Amino acid sequence: MSTVDLSTMDLRLGTVLPSRELALASVHDPSPIVALAADLDTAGVDSLWVGESITARPRIDTYTLLAAVAAVTSDATLGTAVLLPALRNPVAFAHQVAGLDRLAQGRLVVGVGAGFPGPDTQSEFAALGADYHRRVSGTEATLTAARAIWRAAATGEQAADPTGRFGFDGVAITPAPTTTDGPPTWLATATPGGLRRCGEHHDGWLPYPPEPADYAAGLAQVRSAADAAGRDPNTIDAGLYVTAAIGSGTTSQQRLDDYCNAYYGGPSDLVGLIQALVPGTLTQVVDRLSAYIEAGARHLVIRHATLDPTLIADEAQQLHDAVRARYAGT
């Protein structure tokens, strides 16, 4: 029996849309993803998420896809899991995000990160003329500059660079985002410095720790940093990015291996040292997710480990229903 009463809590379950998976299958038409998003929104899935990678793990542009998804959905939160702001000029970033936020009618969450350290990320930064070695500070600087631009747009004023890093002045964009400071940002991080910055500056946390105990420890650090910064720790959304493979023991593990090899070029036992990977029957997957919920997670962002996107709609609904049934009446 759960020790957490979720009847008065906002437990939310989201689905990662398979933009990279279609690219791996050499499918260039994104319409199946848009149709899947519409189906999941109708089915009541709480949120829909799109990843980003331009050259490291290529796929359709995140902004483009989410704009199309915004047009065919009405209820689900739309999120990025995750954008790399340090790759972008802050004025262009602020402009694109504000427009997407308007198209989504305020349903947008901007998940952000600095990029996983490695040669693929380094090559991507080089291809885009961005500074790989300053990507962490670049992430926060870009967001600080973007928030200044959003606030100026909301009040009909012009913005100057508050960081001194980018040198812009007299900038005015339109449309303004739906809220003065722009859409909420959730930081994907696990480092001590990142957890501190998350608590100090961000609206949510979106990690993928391999163990629930790691999640609980990280969340405690985020909340402690928020408290020290004079913020209410309970206002920071506790997200979790997790990859699920549903099936029999052998089938789910093989599916996870195939997925990790295709997506990352490595087996699941190596990927699982870094990321939350959950293979098993539906009951076993729910059991594992429940451990993260007990550790404090309240918004589960679930990537389905399949190279066949046609399986996602049914699996997402089954998992959504099973997790909610587990906590009904606790």
C-alpha positions as CSV (number, residue, x, y, z in Angstrom):
1,M,0.0,0.0,0.0
2,S,1.3,3.5,-0.9
3,T,2.4,5.7,1.9
4,V,1.6,8.8,-0.1
5,D,-1.9,10.2,-0.3
6,L,-2.2,11.5,-3.9
7,S,-5.9,12.2,-3.7
8,T,-5.2,15.8,-2.9
9,M,-2.0,16.1,-5.0
10,D,-1.6,16.9,-8.7
11,L,0.0,13.7,-10.0
12,R,0.5,14.1,-13.7
13,L,1.7,11.7,-16.4
14,G,3.1,12.8,-19.8
15,T,4.4,11.1,-22.9
16,V,7.5,11.9,-25.0
17,L,6.6,12.1,-28.7
18,P,8.8,9.9,-30.9
19,S,10.5,12.5,-33.0
20,R,13.9,10.8,-32.8
21,E,12.4,7.4,-33.3
22,L,10.8,8.4,-36.6
23,A,14.2,9.8,-37.7
24,L,15.8,6.5,-36.8
25,A,13.3,4.8,-39.1
26,S,14.2,7.3,-41.9
27,V,10.6,8.7,-41.8
28,H,10.7,12.3,-42.9
29,D,7.0,13.0,-42.7
30,P,6.2,14.3,-39.1
31,S,2.4,13.9,-39.5
32,P,2.2,10.6,-37.6
33,I,3.7,12.4,-34.6
34,V,1.1,15.2,-34.8
35,A,-1.7,12.6,-35.2
36,L,-0.4,10.7,-32.1
37,A,-0.3,13.9,-30.1
38,A,-4.0,14.6,-31.0
39,D,-5.0,11.1,-30.0
40,L,-3.1,11.3,-26.7
41,D,-4.7,14.7,-25.9
42,T,-8.1,13.3,-26.6
43,A,-7.4,10.3,-24.4
44,G,-6.5,12.6,-21.5
45,V,-2.7,12.2,-21.2
46,D,-1.6,15.2,-19.1
47,S,1.4,16.4,-21.1
48,L,3.2,15.9,-24.4
49,W,6.9,16.4,-24.7
50,V,9.4,16.8,-27.6
51,G,13.1,16.4,-27.4
52,E,15.8,18.4,-29.2
53,S,18.9,17.6,-31.0
54,I,20.0,19.2,-34.3
55,T,23.1,17.1,-35.2
56,A,24.0,14.9,-32.2
57,R,20.8,12.8,-32.5
58,P,19.0,14.5,-35.5
59,R,15.2,14.9,-35.6
60,I,12.6,17.5,-36.7
61,D,13.0,21.0,-35.2
62,T,11.4,21.1,-31.7
63,Y,9.7,24.5,-32.2
64,T,8.2,23.4,-35.6
65,L,6.8,20.2,-34.2
66,L,5.4,21.7,-31.1
67,A,3.7,24.4,-33.1
68,A,1.9,21.7,-35.1
69,V,1.0,19.8,-31.9
70,A,-0.4,23.0,-30.4
71,A,-2.7,23.3,-33.3
72,V,-4.3,19.9,-32.8
73,T,-4.4,19.7,-29.0
74,S,-6.3,21.7,-26.4
75,D,-5.8,20.3,-22.9
76,A,-2.3,18.7,-22.6
77,T,0.6,20.7,-21.3
78,L,3.3,20.9,-24.1
79,G,6.9,20.6,-23.0
80,T,10.4,20.5,-24.3
81,A,12.6,17.6,-23.0
82,V,14.9,19.3,-23.3
83,L,16.0,22.5,-25.2
84,L,19.6,23.6,-25.1
85,P,19.4,27.4,-24.7
86,A,23.2,27.8,-24.9
87,L,23.0,26.8,-28.6
88,R,21.0,29.9,-29.5
89,N,21.1,33.6,-29.6
90,P,18.9,34.8,-26.7
91,V,16.9,37.2,-28.8
92,A,16.0,34.5,-31.3
93,F,15.4,32.1,-28.5
94,A,13.0,34.5,-26.7
95,H,11.2,35.3,-29.9
96,Q,10.6,31.6,-30.8
97,V,9.5,30.6,-27.3
98,A,7.1,33.5,-27.0
99,G,5.5,32.6,-30.3
100,L,5.2,29.0,-29.4
101,D,3.8,29.9,-26.0
102,R,1.1,31.9,-27.7
103,L,0.2,29.1,-30.1
104,A,-0.1,26.8,-27.1
105,Q,-2.3,29.3,-25.3
106,G,-0.1,29.2,-22.2
107,R,0.3,25.5,-22.1
108,L,4.0,25.5,-22.7
109,V,6.7,24.3,-20.3
110,V,10.3,24.9,-21.4
111,G,12.5,22.1,-20.2
112,V,16.1,23.1,-20.5
113,G,19.6,21.6,-20.1
114,A,23.2,22.3,-20.9
115,G,23.7,19.1,-22.9
116,F,25.2,15.8,-21.9
117,P,29.0,16.1,-22.0
118,G,30.5,14.1,-24.8
119,P,31.9,14.3,-28.3
120,D,28.4,14.3,-30.0
121,T,27.3,17.4,-28.0
122,Q,30.7,19.0,-28.5
123,S,30.4,18.6,-32.2
124,E,26.8,20.0,-32.2
125,F,28.0,23.1,-30.3
126,A,30.8,23.5,-32.8
127,A,28.5,23.2,-35.8
128,L,26.3,25.9,-34.4
129,G,29.1,28.2,-33.4
130,A,28.4,27.9,-29.7
131,D,30.8,27.6,-26.9
132,Y,30.7,24.1,-25.6
133,H,33.0,24.8,-22.6
134,R,30.7,27.6,-21.4
135,R,27.4,25.8,-22.0
136,V,26.4,25.7,-18.4
137,S,26.8,29.4,-17.8
138,G,25.5,30.0,-21.3
139,T,22.3,28.2,-20.4
140,E,21.5,30.5,-17.5
141,A,22.7,33.6,-19.3
142,T,20.5,32.9,-22.3
143,L,17.5,32.4,-20.0
144,T,18.2,35.5,-18.0
145,A,18.4,37.5,-21.2
146,A,15.2,35.9,-22.5
147,R,13.3,36.7,-19.4
148,A,14.3,40.3,-19.7
149,I,13.0,40.3,-23.3
150,W,9.8,38.7,-22.3
151,R,9.1,41.2,-19.5
152,A,9.8,44.1,-21.8
153,A,7.5,42.6,-24.5
154,A,4.7,42.2,-21.9
155,T,5.0,45.9,-20.9
156,G,5.5,47.3,-24.4
157,E,9.1,48.3,-23.7
158,Q,12.5,47.5,-25.1
159,A,15.0,45.3,-23.6
160,A,18.8,45.6,-23.0
161,D,21.1,42.7,-22.2
162,P,21.0,42.3,-18.4
163,T,24.0,39.9,-18.5
164,G,26.6,41.9,-20.4
165,R,27.3,38.8,-22.3
166,F,25.4,39.3,-25.6
167,G,25.4,43.1,-26.0
168,F,21.9,43.7,-27.4
169,D,20.0,46.8,-26.6
170,G,16.7,48.3,-27.7
171,V,15.1,44.9,-28.4
172,A,11.4,44.5,-28.8
173,I,9.7,41.3,-29.9
174,T,6.1,40.4,-30.6
175,P,4.0,38.6,-29.6
176,A,4.7,38.8,-25.9
177,P,4.4,35.4,-24.1
178,T,1.2,34.7,-22.2
179,T,2.8,35.6,-18.8
180,T,5.1,38.4,-18.0
181,D,8.2,36.4,-17.2
182,G,7.5,33.9,-20.0
183,P,6.7,30.2,-19.7
184,P,7.9,28.1,-16.8
185,T,11.4,26.6,-17.1
186,W,12.3,23.2,-15.8
187,L,16.0,22.4,-15.5
188,A,17.3,18.9,-16.3
189,T,20.3,18.5,-14.0
190,A,21.9,16.2,-11.5
191,T,25.1,18.1,-10.5
192,P,25.3,20.0,-7.1
193,G,25.6,23.3,-8.9
194,G,22.7,22.5,-11.2
195,L,20.5,21.5,-8.3
196,R,21.3,24.8,-6.6
197,R,20.5,26.8,-9.7
198,C,17.3,24.9,-10.2
199,G,16.1,25.8,-6.7
200,E,17.2,29.4,-7.1
201,H,15.9,30.2,-10.6
202,H,13.7,27.6,-12.2
203,D,10.0,26.5,-11.9
204,G,10.6,22.8,-12.1
205,W,13.2,20.0,-12.0
206,L,13.3,17.3,-14.8
207,P,16.0,14.7,-14.0
208,Y,16.3,11.1,-14.9
209,P,18.2,9.5,-12.0
210,P,18.6,5.7,-12.2
211,E,17.4,5.1,-8.6
212,P,14.5,6.6,-6.6
213,A,16.9,7.3,-3.7
214,D,18.9,9.5,-6.0
215,Y,15.7,11.3,-6.9
216,A,14.8,11.9,-3.3
217,A,18.2,13.3,-2.5
218,G,18.3,15.6,-5.5
219,L,14.8,16.9,-4.8
220,A,15.8,17.7,-1.2
221,Q,18.8,19.7,-2.5
222,V,16.6,21.6,-5.0
223,R,14.1,22.5,-2.3
224,S,16.8,23.5,0.2
225,A,18.3,25.8,-2.5
226,A,14.9,27.3,-3.1
227,D,14.3,27.9,0.6
228,A,17.7,29.6,0.9
229,A,16.9,31.8,-2.0
230,G,13.7,32.9,-0.3
231,R,11.4,30.9,-2.6
232,D,8.6,28.5,-1.6
233,P,10.1,25.1,-2.3
234,N,6.7,23.6,-2.8
235,T,6.1,25.8,-5.9
236,I,8.9,24.0,-7.8
237,D,7.4,21.2,-10.0
238,A,9.0,17.8,-9.3
239,G,9.3,16.2,-12.7
240,L,10.9,12.9,-13.7
241,Y,12.0,11.8,-17.2
242,V,11.9,8.0,-17.4
243,T,12.1,5.4,-20.1
244,A,9.7,2.5,-19.9
245,A,9.6,-0.8,-21.8
246,I,6.5,-2.8,-21.2
247,G,6.3,-6.6,-21.8
248,S,7.2,-9.9,-20.4
249,G,10.6,-10.0,-18.5
250,T,12.5,-11.2,-21.6
251,T,10.6,-9.2,-24.1
252,S,10.8,-5.9,-22.2
253,Q,14.5,-6.3,-21.6
254,Q,15.2,-7.1,-25.2
255,R,13.1,-4.2,-26.3
256,L,15.0,-1.9,-24.0
257,D,18.3,-3.2,-25.3
258,D,17.3,-2.7,-28.9
259,Y,16.0,0.8,-28.2
260,C,19.2,1.9,-26.4
261,N,21.5,0.5,-29.0
262,A,19.5,2.3,-31.8
263,Y,19.1,5.6,-29.9
264,Y,22.5,5.8,-28.1
265,G,24.7,3.3,-29.7
266,G,25.1,1.4,-26.5
267,P,23.4,-1.4,-24.4
268,S,20.8,-0.6,-21.8
269,D,23.0,-1.8,-18.9
270,L,25.4,1.1,-19.7
271,V,22.6,3.7,-20.3
272,G,21.0,2.6,-17.1
273,L,24.0,3.7,-15.1
274,I,22.9,7.3,-15.9
275,Q,19.2,7.2,-16.8
276,A,16.0,5.9,-15.2
277,L,15.1,2.8,-17.3
278,V,12.1,0.8,-16.3
279,P,11.5,-2.6,-18.1
280,G,8.9,-5.2,-17.1
281,T,5.3,-6.1,-17.1
282,L,2.8,-3.3,-16.7
283,T,2.5,-4.1,-13.0
284,Q,6.3,-4.1,-12.6
285,V,6.7,-0.8,-14.4
286,V,4.0,0.7,-12.2
287,D,5.8,-0.6,-9.1
288,R,9.0,1.0,-10.2
289,L,7.3,4.3,-11.0
290,S,5.6,4.2,-7.6
291,A,9.0,4.2,-6.0
292,Y,9.8,7.5,-7.7
293,I,6.4,8.9,-6.7
294,E,7.1,7.9,-3.1
295,A,10.5,9.7,-3.5
296,G,8.6,12.9,-4.4
297,A,8.1,12.8,-8.2
298,R,4.7,14.4,-9.2
299,H,5.0,14.8,-13.0
300,L,6.2,11.7,-14.8
301,V,7.5,12.3,-18.3
302,I,7.5,8.9,-19.9
303,R,9.5,7.9,-23.0
304,H,8.3,4.6,-24.4
305,A,11.2,2.4,-25.4
306,T,10.0,1.3,-28.8
307,L,11.1,1.9,-32.4
308,D,7.5,1.3,-33.5
309,P,5.6,4.6,-32.7
310,T,2.2,2.9,-33.4
311,L,2.6,1.1,-30.0
312,I,2.8,4.4,-28.0
313,A,-0.8,5.5,-27.9
314,D,-2.1,2.3,-26.3
315,E,0.8,1.9,-24.0
316,A,0.6,5.5,-22.8
317,Q,-3.1,5.1,-22.0
318,Q,-2.5,1.8,-20.2
319,L,0.3,3.2,-18.1
320,H,-1.6,6.4,-17.3
321,D,-4.7,4.4,-16.1
322,A,-2.6,1.9,-14.2
323,V,-0.6,4.5,-12.2
324,R,-3.7,6.4,-11.4
325,A,-5.6,3.2,-10.3
326,R,-2.7,2.4,-8.0
327,Y,-3.2,5.6,-6.1
328,A,-7.0,5.9,-6.2
329,G,-8.4,6.0,-2.8
330,T,-5.1,6.0,-0.9
